[in-house]
Amino acid sequence: MSVPGAGEGRVLILAPRGRDASVTGQVLSASGIHAEACPDMAALLDGLAAGAGAALVTEEALGDDATEGLFAWLDGQPPWSDFPFIVLATRQAGRRSERASRLLARLGNVVLLERPVNAETLASAAASALRARRRQYQTREHLLERERVQEQLRLANEDLERRVSERTREVEAAHETLAFALDAAGMASWDLDYATGASRRSPRYDAVFGYEGDGPRWNRQVLLDHVVEEDRGIAEQAFATALETGALDLECRIRRADGQVRWISLQGRIKYDAAGTPARIAGILMDRTEQRLTEEALRQAQKMEAIGQLTGGVAHDFNNLLTVIVGGLDMMLRRPEQVDRVKRLAEAAMGAARRGEQLTQQLLAFSRRQMLRPQTLNPNRLLLDFKPLAERAAGGAVELAFDLDPALDPIRIDPAQFEAAVLNLVVNARDAMEGGEGHARIAVSSRNVHLGTRAVADRGVPPGPYVVVSVTDTGSGIPPDKLQRVFEPFFTTKEVGKGTGLGLSQVYGFTRSAGGFARIDSELGKGTTVSLYFPRSTDPAGEEVGTGPVASIPLRRAGEGETVLLVEDDEQVLAMATESLEELRYRVVVARNAAEALEHLTGVERIDILFSDVVMPGGMNGSQLAVEAQRLRPGIKVLLTSGYVANLDEGQVIGKGELLVLTKPYRRDELARSLRLVLGGGGG
């Protein structure tokens, strides 16, 4: 490596006034520094052209017009050069003038020393300036060497560049074809570097977000800022899952730059470095708004079709039942004196009414608006108690096997609804094997499972521990085109007259009410499995309350003066309930809404029992009225009645307390037994 010339190691001094030039020259020379004085600016410029390591000038020497020549020389320096100056300034009381400050700034690499300056400071500043200049000369040599190497590389790379250009043209053609294909398919491509944060995307990407031309500098946070608030949690979860699985799959709503809300689908894959750390992610983006609108219109059409099918099925079944009831009542009114005939017709009408009650209960179960009395229990106990009934339902020609996990977790369910659901599945399994060849077998099993995010993605329930109860048959199976419709109300694969089509819809509604879901798997010629998934309960299992008949409870008539506050908004139901209570020898106080009931409760008259409908107009329902009644009259007994739960959670809320609920429709004997349970004893 070459070294600077002799002249390039000297310090030029420009101090035209007084003895500054000779004094500073002597100080520098005494420190071993080669210094040369210049009488004027022209001599300084000549010295700089010849070569110098630094220049020491007094501030007053920069004031004449010749200084512009110095600035011109500085402006013409090569890129590697930043010539150092030591400026001797006179100490000032205030700030420098704007012109003086501007001149110093134009010099660039300046060390400013205020006079008087001691010899050590001056020598140190000059030595530092020369060292800095030597490093610049070394940089110059490095640059010259690099230029030589670059020239060699240029010559060596010419052939390589020719080959690369050919490959580049091929790659560009492939990229152009891919970009054209993506654009034609309505897709945008994107790429994000995790290390640098740099992003690349196709023009359609920014267009989807409502930007004309290039949008903002994109990264994960900018994308999340565009996601509507309701979907932001889904988007964050999708990115978190992508770091675990290596694949991004997100569909959500965004708010464009112009305020429009659009649906997008974002899919991508992560590339990892050698250490297994995510390095970059790339994928495609689609605007799915039009597709979502089309799908929503299709779902709405299907919903209306399902509602039409539901109402048609309800109307058909209820018209059949009403035919029996209306026809029977008509004939009873025509010949009321024929007692035997009236009794027979009344029994037929009562049977039709009971079938209507069952039909409405199935509809309420599907819609999740039935009254529930959930308990935390071990379903194995229920299944074992239920086994004799299930065996009778399956019939002697069918083998019924129970495979129950002894370590099964507890769940919180309504026992009666659970037994009804399993019985429905057993009956369906029996019917599916009817007339088939081979051994007919139904297996009822229970086990603990843990469902991950993917397993519950389209079920509307959170991941976690579940208990699954399955019923499997060896029947003919269900065709794939019908499998997706089996939970629809009034849809049935059975022959006409062998089912209402509400059994599986009731099972579906029950499992949803319990916080779980139902799943059906079937293969033609091999059989069907229906699985009921229930979330594991964190509460300990208690003693299960039986679901058997209450006929063994004796009828109870009123004691002396016992009074019922009857709250009912329907006049006909009110009249029927009043007559039933009076037959049971209760004194009845009538209220048609909660406000009227509260007037009686705040009065002084005797009230032993509050008997109220749950669903009432006026802003306060029956369960709320019961709470207020017990506050106003501690110890008052409460019996609620309802055939419909207006709030999806209301049935669960009532079931968690100690309030007894009598389901509509009810008979006088059922009312009497419920009153017996509420009062906890008494004579018959």
PyMOL commands that set and color helices and strands:
alter all, ss='L'
color gray80, all
select helices_A, chain A and resi 6-9+20-30+41-50+59-62+67-75+98-107+119-184+203-208+220-226+229-245+289-334+339-367+379-394+415-433+480-483+503-513+571-583+594-601+622-632+650-656+668-679
alter helices_A, ss='H'
color red, helices_A
select strands_A, chain A and resi 11-14+35-38+54-58+84-90+109-115+187-193+199-201+247-255+261-272+278-287+375-377+399-404+411-413+441-451+464-473+517-523+527-535+563-567+587-591+609-613+637-642+660-663
alter strands_A, ss='S'
color yellow, strands_A
deselect
rebuild
show_as cartoon
